[in-house]
Amino acid sequence: MMISHSMSLDPILERLGREGASLLEAEAMRGVLAERFDGQPLDSVNEADWLEALGRMEAVKQTGNAGMK
């Protein structure tokens, strides 16, 4: 699955852990991933980059500010 602002949330939910992740988290993560990795395959995001994106997603989720860096 290629990363984009319009990609399905299903692959993101799978990688986040479907039982522990909400749609809000998946939507925030999709935005964070699309900002940095647009057009790249989701499975090409390495563990370090994924963890960094998770931190940014948490900031976006808590503040509602997609500009959080």
N, CA, C and O atoms as a GROMACS GRO file, in nm:
protein
  276
    1MET      N    1   0.085  -0.117   0.000
    1MET     CA    2   0.000   0.000   0.000
    1MET      C    3   0.090   0.124   0.000
    1MET      O    4   0.181   0.136   0.082
    2MET      N    5   0.062   0.214  -0.091
    2MET     CA    6   0.137   0.338  -0.101
    2MET      C    7   0.081   0.440  -0.002
    2MET      O    8  -0.040   0.452   0.015
    3ILE      N    9   0.170   0.511   0.062
    3ILE     CA   10   0.131   0.611   0.161
    3ILE      C   11   0.079   0.736   0.091
    3ILE      O   12   0.143   0.789   0.000
    4SER      N   13  -0.037   0.782   0.135
    4SER     CA   14  -0.096   0.906   0.084
    4SER      C   15  -0.200   0.953   0.185
    4SER      O   16  -0.239   0.879   0.275
    5HIS      N   17  -0.244   1.077   0.168
    5HIS     CA   18  -0.348   1.131   0.257
    5HIS      C   19  -0.482   1.060   0.237
    5HIS      O   20  -0.570   1.070   0.322
    6SER      N   21  -0.498   0.989   0.126
    6SER     CA   22  -0.625   0.923   0.097
    6SER      C   23  -0.616   0.770   0.107
    6SER      O   24  -0.711   0.700   0.071
    7MET      N   25  -0.503   0.718   0.154
    7MET     CA   26  -0.489   0.573   0.162
    7MET      C   27  -0.587   0.514   0.264
    7MET      O   28  -0.633   0.584   0.354
    8SER      N   29  -0.617   0.389   0.248
    8SER     CA   30  -0.703   0.318   0.342
    8SER      C   31  -0.639   0.316   0.480
    8SER      O   32  -0.517   0.310   0.493
    9LEU      N   33  -0.722   0.322   0.583
    9LEU     CA   34  -0.672   0.314   0.720
    9LEU      C   35  -0.640   0.172   0.762
    9LEU      O   36  -0.569   0.152   0.861
   10ASP      N   37  -0.690   0.073   0.690
   10ASP     CA   38  -0.671  -0.068   0.730
   10ASP      C   39  -0.525  -0.108   0.749
   10ASP      O   40  -0.493  -0.167   0.852
   11PRO      N   41  -0.434  -0.079   0.654
   11PRO     CA   42  -0.296  -0.121   0.675
   11PRO      C   43  -0.229  -0.048   0.793
   11PRO      O   44  -0.142  -0.104   0.860
   12ILE      N   45  -0.271   0.074   0.817
   12ILE     CA   46  -0.217   0.148   0.932
   12ILE      C   47  -0.268   0.087   1.062
   12ILE      O   48  -0.193   0.068   1.157
   13LEU      N   49  -0.397   0.056   1.065
   13LEU     CA   50  -0.454  -0.009   1.184
   13LEU      C   51  -0.386  -0.143   1.211
   13LEU      O   52  -0.362  -0.178   1.326
   14GLU      N   53  -0.355  -0.218   1.105
   14GLU     CA   54  -0.286  -0.346   1.121
   14GLU      C   55  -0.149  -0.325   1.185
   14GLU      O   56  -0.112  -0.398   1.277
   15ARG      N   57  -0.076  -0.228   1.136
   15ARG     CA   58   0.059  -0.206   1.188
   15ARG      C   59   0.056  -0.147   1.329
   15ARG      O   60   0.144  -0.176   1.411
   16LEU      N   61  -0.044  -0.063   1.358
   16LEU     CA   62  -0.057  -0.007   1.492
   16LEU      C   63  -0.103  -0.112   1.593
   16LEU      O   64  -0.074  -0.103   1.712
   17GLY      N   65  -0.175  -0.211   1.544
   17GLY     CA   66  -0.237  -0.311   1.631
   17GLY      C   67  -0.386  -0.282   1.638
   17GLY      O   68  -0.429  -0.197   1.716
   18ARG      N   69  -0.462  -0.350   1.557
   18ARG     CA   70  -0.604  -0.320   1.537
   18ARG      C   71  -0.682  -0.311   1.668
   18ARG      O   72  -0.768  -0.224   1.683
   19GLU      N   73  -0.655  -0.400   1.763
   19GLU     CA   74  -0.731  -0.401   1.888
   19GLU      C   75  -0.698  -0.282   1.977
   19GLU      O   76  -0.783  -0.238   2.055
   20GLY      N   77  -0.576  -0.229   1.965
   20GLY     CA   78  -0.535  -0.121   2.054
   20GLY      C   79  -0.539   0.017   1.993
   20GLY      O   80  -0.511   0.115   2.062
   21ALA      N   81  -0.572   0.028   1.866
   21ALA     CA   82  -0.568   0.158   1.798
   21ALA      C   83  -0.708   0.204   1.760
   21ALA      O   84  -0.794   0.124   1.722
   22SER      N   85  -0.730   0.332   1.772
   22SER     CA   86  -0.859   0.390   1.734
   22SER      C   87  -0.852   0.445   1.592
   22SER      O   88  -0.743   0.459   1.535
   23LEU      N   89  -0.967   0.476   1.536
   23LEU     CA   90  -0.971   0.538   1.404
   23LEU      C   91  -0.906   0.676   1.407
   23LEU      O   92  -0.841   0.716   1.311
   24LEU      N   93  -0.924   0.748   1.518
   24LEU     CA   94  -0.860   0.879   1.533
   24LEU      C   95  -0.708   0.866   1.525
   24LEU      O   96  -0.642   0.946   1.459
   25GLU      N   97  -0.653   0.766   1.593
   25GLU     CA   98  -0.509   0.742   1.588
   25GLU      C   99  -0.463   0.706   1.448
   25GLU      O  100  -0.361   0.755   1.400
   26ALA      N  101  -0.539   0.620   1.381
   26ALA     CA  102  -0.503   0.579   1.245
   26ALA      C  103  -0.509   0.697   1.149
   26ALA      O  104  -0.422   0.711   1.062
   27GLU      N  105  -0.609   0.783   1.164
   27GLU     CA  106  -0.619   0.901   1.077
   27GLU      C  107  -0.504   0.997   1.102
   27GLU      O  108  -0.446   1.052   1.008
   28ALA      N  109  -0.470   1.018   1.229
   28ALA     CA  110  -0.357   1.105   1.262
   28ALA      C  111  -0.227   1.047   1.208
   28ALA      O  112  -0.143   1.119   1.155
   29MET      N  113  -0.210   0.914   1.222
   29MET     CA  114  -0.089   0.849   1.173
   29MET      C  115  -0.080   0.859   1.022
   29MET      O  116   0.028   0.880   0.968
   30ARG      N  117  -0.192   0.844   0.953
   30ARG     CA  118  -0.193   0.856   0.807
   30ARG      C  119  -0.144   0.995   0.766
   30ARG      O  120  -0.066   1.007   0.672
   31GLY      N  121  -0.189   1.099   0.836
   31GLY     CA  122  -0.144   1.234   0.805
   31GLY      C  123   0.004   1.253   0.829
   31GLY      O  124   0.073   1.313   0.747
   32VAL      N  125   0.053   1.201   0.941
   32VAL     CA  126   0.196   1.211   0.973
   32VAL      C  127   0.278   1.136   0.870
   32VAL      O  128   0.379   1.188   0.821
   33LEU      N  129   0.238   1.015   0.836
   33LEU     CA  130   0.312   0.937   0.737
   33LEU      C  131   0.310   1.003   0.600
   33LEU      O  132   0.412   1.008   0.532
   34ALA      N  133   0.194   1.055   0.559
   34ALA     CA  134   0.182   1.117   0.427
   34ALA      C  135   0.267   1.243   0.418
   34ALA      O  136   0.318   1.277   0.311
   35GLU      N  137   0.283   1.312   0.529
   35GLU     CA  138   0.364   1.434   0.530
   35GLU      C  139   0.510   1.403   0.496
   35GLU      O  140   0.576   1.481   0.426
   36ARG      N  141   0.559   1.290   0.544
   36ARG     CA  142   0.702   1.259   0.526
   36ARG      C  143   0.728   1.153   0.420
   36ARG      O  144   0.833   1.156   0.355
   37PHE      N  145   0.636   1.058   0.402
   37PHE     CA  146   0.663   0.942   0.317
   37PHE      C  147   0.564   0.929   0.201
   37PHE      O  148   0.545   0.819   0.149
   38ASP      N  149   0.501   1.037   0.160
   38ASP     CA  150   0.402   1.033   0.053
   38ASP      C  151   0.456   0.962  -0.070
   38ASP      O  152   0.565   0.992  -0.118
   39GLY      N  153   0.378   0.867  -0.121
   39GLY     CA  154   0.414   0.795  -0.242
   39GLY      C  155   0.504   0.674  -0.221
   39GLY      O  156   0.534   0.602  -0.316
   40GLN      N  157   0.547   0.651  -0.098
   40GLN     CA  158   0.632   0.536  -0.068
   40GLN      C  159   0.546   0.422  -0.014
   40GLN      O  160   0.439   0.446   0.042
   41PRO      N  161   0.590   0.298  -0.030
   41PRO     CA  162   0.516   0.185   0.026
   41PRO      C  163   0.519   0.190   0.179
   41PRO      O  164   0.622   0.222   0.238
   42LEU      N  165   0.407   0.158   0.241
   42LEU     CA  166   0.398   0.159   0.387
   42LEU      C  167   0.501   0.065   0.448
   42LEU      O  168   0.560   0.097   0.551
   43ASP      N  169   0.523  -0.049   0.386
   43ASP     CA  170   0.619  -0.145   0.444
   43ASP      C  171   0.764  -0.104   0.427
   43ASP      O  172   0.854  -0.173   0.476
   44SER      N  173   0.789   0.010   0.359
   44SER     CA  174   0.926   0.059   0.346
   44SER      C  175   0.965   0.150   0.464
   44SER      O  176   1.081   0.189   0.476
   45VAL      N  177   0.870   0.184   0.550
   45VAL     CA  178   0.898   0.269   0.666
   45VAL      C  179   0.964   0.182   0.772
   45VAL      O  180   0.902   0.090   0.825
   46ASN      N  181   1.091   0.211   0.802
   46ASN     CA  182   1.163   0.127   0.898
   46ASN      C  183   1.115   0.153   1.041
   46ASN      O  184   1.039   0.247   1.066
   47GLU      N  185   1.161   0.070   1.133
   47GLU     CA  186   1.114   0.076   1.272
   47GLU      C  187   1.144   0.211   1.338
   47GLU      O  188   1.058   0.264   1.408
   48ALA      N  189   1.262   0.266   1.316
   48ALA     CA  190   1.298   0.395   1.376
   48ALA      C  191   1.207   0.506   1.325
   48ALA      O  192   1.160   0.589   1.403
   49ASP      N  193   1.182   0.508   1.194
   49ASP     CA  194   1.094   0.610   1.137
   49ASP      C  195   0.950   0.591   1.184
   49ASP      O  196   0.878   0.688   1.207
   50TRP      N  197   0.908   0.465   1.197
   50TRP     CA  198   0.773   0.435   1.245
   50TRP      C  199   0.756   0.487   1.389
   50TRP      O  200   0.654   0.548   1.421
   51LEU      N  201   0.855   0.462   1.473
   51LEU     CA  202   0.847   0.508   1.612
   51LEU      C  203   0.847   0.660   1.620
   51LEU      O  204   0.776   0.717   1.703
   52GLU      N  205   0.925   0.726   1.536
   52GLU     CA  206   0.923   0.872   1.532
   52GLU      C  207   0.785   0.922   1.489
   52GLU      O  208   0.731   1.017   1.546
   53ALA      N  209   0.728   0.857   1.388
   53ALA     CA  210   0.594   0.893   1.340
   53ALA      C  211   0.490   0.870   1.450
   53ALA      O  212   0.396   0.949   1.463
   54LEU      N  213   0.506   0.765   1.528
   54LEU     CA  214   0.414   0.739   1.639
   54LEU      C  215   0.416   0.854   1.740
   54LEU      O  216   0.312   0.897   1.788
   55GLY      N  217   0.535   0.902   1.771
   55GLY     CA  218   0.547   1.014   1.863
   55GLY      C  219   0.478   1.139   1.809
   55GLY      O  220   0.410   1.210   1.883
   56ARG      N  221   0.496   1.164   1.682
   56ARG     CA  222   0.431   1.280   1.619
   56ARG      C  223   0.281   1.261   1.614
   56ARG      O  224   0.205   1.356   1.635
   57MET      N  225   0.237   1.137   1.588
   57MET     CA  226   0.094   1.108   1.586
   57MET      C  227   0.032   1.135   1.723
   57MET      O  228  -0.078   1.190   1.731
   58GLU      N  229   0.100   1.097   1.829
   58GLU     CA  230   0.050   1.121   1.965
   58GLU      C  231   0.036   1.271   1.990
   58GLU      O  232  -0.063   1.315   2.049
   59ALA      N  233   0.134   1.350   1.945
   59ALA     CA  234   0.127   1.495   1.963
   59ALA      C  235   0.009   1.553   1.885
   59ALA      O  236  -0.062   1.640   1.936
   60VAL      N  237  -0.011   1.506   1.763
   60VAL     CA  238  -0.124   1.552   1.681
   60VAL      C  239  -0.254   1.513   1.748
   60VAL      O  240  -0.347   1.594   1.756
   61LYS      N  241  -0.263   1.391   1.796
   61LYS     CA  242  -0.385   1.341   1.859
   61LYS      C  243  -0.420   1.424   1.983
   61LYS      O  244  -0.536   1.458   2.005
   62GLN      N  245  -0.321   1.456   2.062
   62GLN     CA  246  -0.345   1.527   2.187
   62GLN      C  247  -0.371   1.675   2.167
   62GLN      O  248  -0.447   1.736   2.243
   63THR      N  249  -0.310   1.734   2.066
   63THR     CA  250  -0.323   1.879   2.047
   63THR      C  251  -0.417   1.915   1.932
   63THR      O  252  -0.467   2.027   1.926
   64GLY      N  253  -0.440   1.820   1.842
   64GLY     CA  254  -0.518   1.850   1.723
   64GLY      C  255  -0.442   1.935   1.624
   64GLY      O  256  -0.499   1.989   1.529
   65ASN      N  257  -0.310   1.948   1.646
   65ASN     CA  258  -0.227   2.035   1.563
   65ASN      C  259  -0.139   1.950   1.472
   65ASN      O  260  -0.040   1.892   1.516
   66ALA      N  261  -0.175   1.944   1.345
   66ALA     CA  262  -0.097   1.866   1.249
   66ALA      C  263   0.041   1.925   1.225
   66ALA      O  264   0.127   1.859   1.168
   67GLY      N  265   0.064   2.050   1.268
   67GLY     CA  266   0.193   2.113   1.248
   67GLY      C  267   0.293   2.079   1.357
   67GLY      O  268   0.405   2.130   1.354
   68MET      N  269   0.257   1.995   1.453
   68MET     CA  270   0.349   1.957   1.561
   68MET      C  271   0.468   1.886   1.499
   68MET      O  272   0.452   1.797   1.416
   69LYS      N  273   0.587   1.924   1.541
   69LYS     CA  274   0.710   1.860   1.491
   69LYS      C  275   0.784   1.801   1.607
   69LYS      O  276   0.891   1.742   1.588
   0.00000   0.00000   0.00000
